[in-house]
Amino acid sequence: MSASPANSTPRSADPLALPAQVRRGGAELWLAIAFGGALGTLARFGLAEALPASGADWHWATLIANVIGAAALGVILVRLPNPASGPSRLRAFLATGICGGLTTFSTMQRELLSMIDGGHGALALSYAAVSIVAGLVAVLVAVRLAARGEGER
Amino acid sequence: MSALAVVALAALGGVGAVARHLTVFEVAERSGGRFPLGTLAVNLAGSLVVGVLLGAGVTGATLTLLAGGLLGSYTTFSAWMADSDGLAREHRPQAAVVNIFVSLFAGLATIILGRALGGLF
């Protein structure tokens, strides 16, 4: 996975250098991921409750969850590289669990579909564009700031 | 939302995250990892199933729990963005652009396909 988050920073260990068994992880790693995924999912629903939107509306809750999650993942990938001995439980909890659970691709697609169904093609196009551009900028800025902070430590 | 629904949502979110981790691992294992196919796989599979649920007429709390909780957590936006950024920083901007656009449009295609399939039930 040369382009995976697991290896997108120079300080990360090459994940493919480890045996599959180690990279897949076991019960402890999965528990950390499950716990993080539960928290991220609850946070995403909390945002949706706070910023309700119906089918063909602009969904601020999903957009905000996705952009915050992308920024947080950028920081985690730089600051918490996997040690050479195998996947870090803290990183798995934060990155795969919380960021993965907080952010969602399928809900964004469902919202885009609702917009298109409602005849709001331009809204769908701008929602997709804003999500992607904001998500990319969030990752770029987070990675850059985290790497700069890293250098100062 | 009832307390029970919150607990179920958390549990399904946890299961979705672990399932995502294992799917990404298995896909990366088989694909060799030149391109972030693991993230693409979970995102397309999750969108397809959400489409099936919609097409099959699943609504209300069941739809919230499965589409929002389980599949919302199974799929990921953050890794999609970080993978794309990773490709760009590996000096593979074309792969980054492909990753962004293929995911977006294939995701839309799969949720529409899923909805059509779900309508057959």
Chai-1 contact restraints between the chains, C-beta under 6 A:
chainA,res_idxA,chainB,res_idxB,connection_type,confidence,min_distance_angstrom,max_distance_angstrom,comment,restraint_id
A,M1,B,A28,contact,1.0,0.0,6.0,A-B,restraint_1
A,M1,B,G33,contact,1.0,0.0,6.0,A-B,restraint_2
A,S2,B,G33,contact,1.0,0.0,6.0,A-B,restraint_3
A,A3,B,P36,contact,1.0,0.0,6.0,A-B,restraint_4
A,A3,B,D83,contact,1.0,0.0,6.0,A-B,restraint_5
A,A3,B,G86,contact,1.0,0.0,6.0,A-B,restraint_6
A,A3,B,L87,contact,1.0,0.0,6.0,A-B,restraint_7
A,S4,B,P36,contact,1.0,0.0,6.0,A-B,restraint_8
A,P5,B,A79,contact,1.0,0.0,6.0,A-B,restraint_9
A,P5,B,A82,contact,1.0,0.0,6.0,A-B,restraint_10
A,S8,B,G86,contact,1.0,0.0,6.0,A-B,restraint_11
A,R24,B,F25,contact,1.0,0.0,6.0,A-B,restraint_12
A,W30,B,V18,contact,1.0,0.0,6.0,A-B,restraint_13
A,I33,B,A17,contact,1.0,0.0,6.0,A-B,restraint_14
A,I33,B,V18,contact,1.0,0.0,6.0,A-B,restraint_15
A,I33,B,H21,contact,1.0,0.0,6.0,A-B,restraint_16
A,A34,B,G14,contact,1.0,0.0,6.0,A-B,restraint_17
A,A34,B,V18,contact,1.0,0.0,6.0,A-B,restraint_18
A,G37,B,G13,contact,1.0,0.0,6.0,A-B,restraint_19
A,G37,B,G14,contact,1.0,0.0,6.0,A-B,restraint_20
A,G37,B,A17,contact,1.0,0.0,6.0,A-B,restraint_21
A,G37,B,S73,contact,1.0,0.0,6.0,A-B,restraint_22
A,A38,B,A10,contact,1.0,0.0,6.0,A-B,restraint_23
A,A38,B,G13,contact,1.0,0.0,6.0,A-B,restraint_24
A,A38,B,G14,contact,1.0,0.0,6.0,A-B,restraint_25
A,T41,B,G13,contact,1.0,0.0,6.0,A-B,restraint_26
A,T41,B,G69,contact,1.0,0.0,6.0,A-B,restraint_27
A,T41,B,S73,contact,1.0,0.0,6.0,A-B,restraint_28
A,L42,B,A10,contact,1.0,0.0,6.0,A-B,restraint_29
A,N66,B,F77,contact,1.0,0.0,6.0,A-B,restraint_30
A,G69,B,S78,contact,1.0,0.0,6.0,A-B,restraint_31
A,A70,B,S78,contact,1.0,0.0,6.0,A-B,restraint_32
A,A70,B,M81,contact,1.0,0.0,6.0,A-B,restraint_33
A,L73,B,S78,contact,1.0,0.0,6.0,A-B,restraint_34
A,L73,B,A82,contact,1.0,0.0,6.0,A-B,restraint_35
A,T96,B,H21,contact,1.0,0.0,6.0,A-B,restraint_36
A,G97,B,A17,contact,1.0,0.0,6.0,A-B,restraint_37
A,C99,B,S78,contact,1.0,0.0,6.0,A-B,restraint_38
A,G100,B,A17,contact,1.0,0.0,6.0,A-B,restraint_39
A,G100,B,R20,contact,1.0,0.0,6.0,A-B,restraint_40
A,G100,B,T76,contact,1.0,0.0,6.0,A-B,restraint_41
A,G101,B,G13,contact,1.0,0.0,6.0,A-B,restraint_42
A,G101,B,A17,contact,1.0,0.0,6.0,A-B,restraint_43
A,G101,B,S73,contact,1.0,0.0,6.0,A-B,restraint_44
A,T103,B,T76,contact,1.0,0.0,6.0,A-B,restraint_45
A,T103,B,F77,contact,1.0,0.0,6.0,A-B,restraint_46
A,T103,B,S78,contact,1.0,0.0,6.0,A-B,restraint_47
A,T104,B,G72,contact,1.0,0.0,6.0,A-B,restraint_48
A,T104,B,T75,contact,1.0,0.0,6.0,A-B,restraint_49
A,T104,B,F77,contact,1.0,0.0,6.0,A-B,restraint_50
A,F105,B,N43,contact,1.0,0.0,6.0,A-B,restraint_51
A,F105,B,T75,contact,1.0,0.0,6.0,A-B,restraint_52
A,F105,B,T76,contact,1.0,0.0,6.0,A-B,restraint_53
A,F105,B,F77,contact,1.0,0.0,6.0,A-B,restraint_54
A,S106,B,G46,contact,1.0,0.0,6.0,A-B,restraint_55
A,S106,B,S47,contact,1.0,0.0,6.0,A-B,restraint_56
A,S106,B,V50,contact,1.0,0.0,6.0,A-B,restraint_57
A,S106,B,L71,contact,1.0,0.0,6.0,A-B,restraint_58
A,S106,B,T75,contact,1.0,0.0,6.0,A-B,restraint_59
A,T107,B,G72,contact,1.0,0.0,6.0,A-B,restraint_60
A,Q109,B,S47,contact,1.0,0.0,6.0,A-B,restraint_61
A,Q109,B,G107,contact,1.0,0.0,6.0,A-B,restraint_62
A,Q109,B,L108,contact,1.0,0.0,6.0,A-B,restraint_63
A,Q109,B,I111,contact,1.0,0.0,6.0,A-B,restraint_64
A,R110,B,V50,contact,1.0,0.0,6.0,A-B,restraint_65
A,L113,B,I111,contact,1.0,0.0,6.0,A-B,restraint_66
A,G135,B,M81,contact,1.0,0.0,6.0,A-B,restraint_67
A,L136,B,M81,contact,1.0,0.0,6.0,A-B,restraint_68
A,V139,B,M81,contact,1.0,0.0,6.0,A-B,restraint_69
A,V139,B,A82,contact,1.0,0.0,6.0,A-B,restraint_70
A,V139,B,D85,contact,1.0,0.0,6.0,A-B,restraint_71
